[in-house]
Amino acid sequence: MKTATIPSIRVLPAFREQVESSLREGETLSEFVEQSVRTALQRRRDQSEFVARGIASLNAARQNKDYVDSVVVIDDLQRKLDAAKATLAKRRT
């Protein structure tokens, strides 16, 4: 299979120096850029898959009626926090 190139980008000389100074022994700038692009691509794929799984899980929970609305959860947590604060206030008096 024939290889292709990734478009070159223009950066400030100071940034290029920073990148070059971070290269490992024997590593080229091209290898570093390629690995960086691969890593970013994998991260984006992982994020997309994570969001898709989350949406599917949410939809399944709603269909199965195994779902608690966030407003209900927050209200419950607020009641628990208020009760804990009241208990601490009583202990201090």
N, C-alpha and C positions, 0 to 999 in steps of 0.2 A: 504494500500500500504506500502511496506517495505521501510524504509529510507536508504539513502546511505550517505557516508561521502565524504567531500572534502579533497583532500590530504593535509596533514600538510606541512608547509614550515619552513625552517630554517631561522632564522633572528638573527642579533646581539642582545645581551642582552640589549643594550642601546635602540634599536628600540622597543623591546618588552616592556620595561619600559615606553617609550613614549606612546605607544598604551594603555597600562594598565592605565596610569595616565589620559588618556582622556575618559575613560569609565564613563558613567553616573551612578548615584546611582542605584544599583540593576542590572546593565547590566553586562553580562558575556563576556569574551573574545570571546567565540564561537558565541554569538549573534551578537557581533560587526562585526566579520569576515563574518558571513552569510549576514548581512545587507549590508556590503561593497561590497560583490560579487554580490548581487542582484542589487544594485545601479549601479555598473559598467556594468552589463549585460543589464540593461534597457537603460543606456546611449549609449551603442553600438547599440542596436536595434533602438533607436531614431535617431542616426547618420545615420545608414543604410537607414532608411525610408526617412530621410531628403534628402539624396543624390539621392535616387531613384525618389522622387518627383521632385527634381531639374532637373534631366536628362529628365524625362517625360515632364516637362514644357518646357525645351529647345527644345526638339524634336517637341512638338506641336507648339511652336512659329515658328520654322523653316518651318514646313509644311504649316502653315497658312500665311507664309510670314510676320508675325508680329514680326520681329526680327531685331535688329540693332546690327551689328558686334561690338565687343569691340574696335576695332581699330578706327572705326568711332566715337564712344562715346568719347574715349580718345582724339582724334584730336579735337573734338568740345569743350571739356573741356579745352584743352590747348589754343585754340583760345580765349575762354572767359577769361582765366587767363591772357594771354598776353594783352588783351584789358584792363582789370582791372588794370594791372601794368602800362600800358601806361597812363591811366587816372590819377592814383595816381602820376606818375612822372610829368605830366603837372601841377597838383595842387601845387606841391612843388616848381615849378619854377616861 
